[in-house]
């Protein structure tokens, strides 16, 4: 709702504010807070206008939101996406998702066949022993002289 504060928490904050500051001082405190926010906004807007004026006419389309890296990248990809190969990336993503779908369908078929499941489990059980034999045949995987 308001800074990720739900209605119940907002009511609790108002009650705490009334208890802490009292009903007499609370309206003046709220007015001071809104005046402070208004002053900060005016200062920010005038600073933005000064920066735009100093940049000159070359930067007429400049927006401060473009300084956010996500916004900048999104805007540049929208303008220059095809020149950067964005279409190829989309095609690759589509091919990968198609391949993943085919692989998942193949896995379902394999799991439905009990003989294939038995063979797969036997080959997986033998895999650690084969890996240990390959490691031992080649000697240590580190240099004893270097340590």
KOLNUTOR-751645 format. One record per residue: residue in three letters; y, x, z of N, C-alpha, C in turn. Coordinates in steps of 0.2 Angstrom, whole numbers, padded with zeros to 4 digits, always signed. Layout:
# residues N
alaYXZYXZYXZ/...
This chain:
# residues 147
unk-0006+0004+0000+0000+0000+0000+0006+0004+0000/unk+0008+0008+0006+0014+0011+0006+0012+0018+0009/unk+0011+0023+0005+0009+0030+0007+0002+0030+0010/unk-0002+0026+0007-0009+0025+0009-0010+0022+0016/unk-0005+0018+0018-0005+0015+0025-0006+0007+0024/unk-0012+0005+0027-0013-0002+0026-0009-0007+0030/unk-0009-0013+0029-0005-0018+0032-0006-0018+0040/unk-0012-0017+0042-0013-0017+0050-0010-0010+0053/unk-0010-0005+0049-0007+0001+0052+0000+0001+0052/unk+0003-0002+0047+0010-0003+0046+0013-0008+0052/unk+0009-0013+0053+0011-0017+0059+0011-0013+0066/unk+0006-0009+0066+0005-0005+0072+0011+0000+0073/unk+0013+0003+0067+0019+0008+0067+0025+0004+0069/unk+0026-0002+0067+0032-0006+0068+0032-0007+0076/unk+0027-0009+0079+0026-0011+0086+0028-0005+0090/unk+0025+0001+0088+0026+0007+0092+0034+0009+0091/unk+0037+0008+0085+0044+0010+0084+0048+0005+0089/unk+0046-0001+0089+0050-0005+0094+0050-0003+0101/unk+0044-0001+0103+0043+0000+0110+0046+0007+0111/unk+0046+0012+0107+0049+0019+0108+0056+0018+0108/unk+0059+0015+0102+0066+0016+0101+0070+0010+0104/unk+0066+0004+0105+0069-0002+0108+0072-0006+0103/unk+0073-0013+0104+0075-0017+0099+0083-0016+0097/unk+0086-0013+0102+0094-0012+0101+0095-0006+0096/unk+0091-0001+0097+0093+0005+0093+0089+0005+0086/unk+0084+0001+0085+0080+0002+0079+0084+0000+0073/unk+0088-0005+0073+0091-0007+0067+0096-0001+0065/unk+0099+0002+0069+0104+0008+0068+0100+0014+0065/unk+0094+0015+0068+0090+0020+0066+0087+0019+0059/unk+0085+0013+0057+0083+0011+0050+0089+0012+0045/unk+0095+0010+0047+0101+0011+0043+0102+0018+0042/unk+0102+0022+0047+0103+0030+0046+0098+0033+0042/unk+0091+0031+0042+0086+0033+0038+0087+0031+0031/unk+0089+0025+0029+0090+0023+0022+0096+0027+0020/unk+0101+0028+0024+0107+0032+0021+0105+0039+0020/unk+0101+0042+0024+0099+0049+0022+0095+0049+0016/unk+0090+0044+0015+0086+0044+0009+0091+0043+0003/unk+0096+0039+0003+0100+0038-0002+0104+0044-0004/unk+0106+0048+0001+0110+0054+0000+0106+0059-0003/unk+0099+0060-0001+0095+0065-0004+0093+0063-0011/unk+0093+0056-0013+0092+0054-0020+0098+0056-0024/unk+0104+0055-0022+0110+0056-0025+0110+0064-0027/unk+0109+0068-0022+0109+0075-0022+0104+0077-0028/unk+0098+0075-0028+0093+0076-0032+0095+0074-0040/unk+0098+0068-0040+0100+0066-0047+0105+0070-0050/unk+0110+0072-0045+0116+0076-0048+0113+0083-0049/unk+0108+0086-0046+0106+0093-0047+0102+0092-0054/unk+0098+0087-0055+0095+0086-0062+0100+0086-0068/unk+0105+0082-0067+0111+0081-0072+0114+0088-0073/unk+0115+0092-0068+0118+0099-0069+0114+0103-0073/unk+0107+0103-0071+0102+0107-0075+0102+0105-0082/unk+0102+0099-0083+0102+0096-0090+0108+0099-0094/unk+0114+0098-0091+0120+0100-0094+0120+0107-0095/unk+0117+0112-0091+0117+0119-0092+0112+0121-0097/unk+0107+0117-0098+0102+0119-0103+0105+0118-0110/unk+0109+0113-0111+0112+0112-0117+0109+0107-0122/unk+0111+0107-0128+0108+0102-0133+0101+0103-0135/unk+0099+0110-0134+0093+0112-0137+0087+0108-0133/unk+0088+0106-0127+0083+0103-0122+0085+0096-0121/unk+0087+0092-0126+0088+0085-0125+0082+0081-0123/unk+0076+0083-0125+0070+0079-0123+0067+0082-0117/unk+0070+0086-0113+0067+0089-0108+0067+0084-0102/unk+0061+0084-0099+0060+0080-0093+0057+0084-0088/unk+0059+0083-0081+0057+0087-0076+0049+0085-0074/unk+0047+0080-0076+0040+0078-0075+0035+0082-0080/unk+0038+0085-0085+0034+0090-0089+0033+0096-0086/unk+0036+0098-0081+0035+0104-0077+0028+0104-0073/unk+0025+0098-0072+0019+0097-0069+0014+0099-0074/unk+0009+0104-0073+0005+0107-0077+0000+0102-0081/unk-0002+0097-0077-0006+0091-0080-0003+0087-0085/unk+0003+0086-0084+0008+0082-0089+0009+0086-0095/unk+0011+0092-0094+0012+0097-0099+0006+0098-0104/unk+0000+0099-0101-0006+0100-0105-0007+0093-0109/unk-0007+0087-0105-0009+0081-0109-0004+0080-0114/unk+0003+0081-0113+0008+0080-0119+0006+0085-0125/unk+0005+0091-0123+0003+0096-0129-0003+0094-0133/unk-0008+0092-0129-0014+0090-0133-0013+0083-0137/unk-0009+0079-0134-0007+0073-0138-0004+0075-0145/unk+0001+0080-0144+0005+0082-0150+0001+0086-0155/unk-0002+0091-0152-0006+0097-0156-0013+0097-0155/unk-0016+0091-0153-0023+0091-0152-0028+0093-0158/unk-0026+0090-0164-0030+0092-0169-0030+0099-0172/unk-0024+0102-0171-0023+0109-0173-0027+0114-0168/unk-0027+0112-0162-0031+0116-0157-0038+0115-0157/unk-0041+0110-0161-0048+0109-0162-0051+0104-0157/unk-0046+0099-0155-0048+0094-0150-0053+0090-0153/unk-0053+0088-0159-0058+0084-0163-0065+0087-0163/unk-0065+0094-0163-0072+0097-0163-0075+0097-0156/unk-0070+0097-0151-0073+0097-0144-0075+0089-0143/unk-0072+0084-0145-0074+0078-0145-0081+0077-0148/unk-0082+0079-0154-0088+0079-0158-0094+0082-0154/unk-0092+0088-0151-0097+0092-0147-0099+0088-0141/unk-0094+0085-0138-0096+0081-0132-0100+0075-0134/unk-0099+0072-0140-0103+0066-0142-0110+0069-0143/unk-0111+0075-0146-0117+0077-0148-0121+0079-0142/unk-0118+0082-0137-0121+0083-0130-0123+0077-0127/unk-0119+0072-0127-0121+0065-0124-0127+0062-0127/unk-0127+0063-0134-0133+0060-0138-0139+0064-0136/unk-0139+0071-0136-0144+0075-0134-0147+0074-0127/unk-0142+0072-0122-0144+0071-0116-0148+0064-0115/unk-0146+0059-0119-0149+0053-0120-0156+0054-0122/unk-0157+0058-0128-0163+0059-0131-0168+0063-0126/unk-0165+0067-0122-0169+0071-0118-0172+0067-0112/unk-0167+0062-0109-0169+0058-0104-0175+0053-0106/unk-0174+0051-0113-0179+0046-0115-0186+0050-0116/unk-0186+0056-0118-0192+0060-0119-0195+0062-0112/unk-0191+0063-0107-0193+0064-0100-0197+0057-0097/unk-0194+0051-0099-0197+0045-0097-0204+0044-0100/unk-0205+0046-0106-0211+0046-0110-0216+0051-0107/unk-0214+0057-0105-0218+0062-0102-0220+0060-0095/unk-0216+0057-0091-0218+0054-0085-0223+0048-0085/unk-0222+0045-0090-0227+0039-0091-0234+0041-0093/unk-0235+0047-0096-0241+0050-0098-0244+0054-0092/unk-0249+0052-0088-0252+0056-0083-0254+0063-0084/unk-0258+0063-0090-0260+0070-0092-0255+0075-0093/unk-0249+0073-0096-0243+0077-0097-0240+0079-0090/unk-0240+0075-0086-0238+0076-0079-0242+0081-0075/unk-0249+0081-0076-0253+0085-0073-0252+0092-0076/unk-0252+0093-0082-0251+0099-0086-0244+0102-0084/unk-0239+0098-0083-0232+0101-0081-0232+0104-0074/unk-0236+0100-0070-0236+0102-0063-0240+0109-0062/unk-0246+0109-0066-0249+0116-0066-0245+0122-0068/unk-0241+0121-0074-0237+0126-0076-0232+0128-0071/unk-0229+0123-0068-0224+0124-0063-0226+0128-0057/unk-0233+0126-0055-0236+0130-0049-0237+0137-0051/unk-0239+0138-0057-0240+0145-0059-0234+0149-0061/unk-0228+0146-0061-0222+0150-0063-0220+0155-0058/unk-0220+0154-0051-0218+0159-0046-0223+0165-0047/unk-0229+0164-0048-0234+0169-0048-0233+0174-0054/unk-0231+0171-0059-0230+0175-0066-0223+0178-0065/unk-0218+0175-0062-0212+0179-0060-0213+0185-0056/unk-0217+0184-0050-0218+0190-0046-0222+0195-0049/unk-0227+0194-0054-0230+0199-0058-0225+0203-0062/unk-0221+0199-0065-0216+0202-0070-0211+0207-0066/unk-0209+0205-0060-0205+0209-0056-0209+0215-0054/unk-0215+0215-0051-0219+0220-0049-0220+0225-0055/unk-0222+0223-0061-0223+0227-0066-0218+0231-0068/unk-0212+0229-0068-0206+0233-0070-0203+0238-0064/unk-0206+0238-0058-0204+0242-0053-0198+0239-0049/unk-0195+0242-0045-0189+0239-0041-0183+0238-0046/unk-0180+0232-0044-0174+0230-0048-0168+0234-0046/unk-0168+0239-0042-0162+0242-0040-0164+0250-0040/unk-0159+0254-0040-0159+0261-0040-0159+0264-0033/unk-0165+0267-0031-0165+0270-0024-0161+0276-0023/unk-0159+0279-0029-0155+0285-0028-0148+0283-0027/unk-0146+0277-0029-0139+0275-0029-0137+0273-0022/unk-0142+0271-0018-0140+0268-0011-0140+0273-0006/
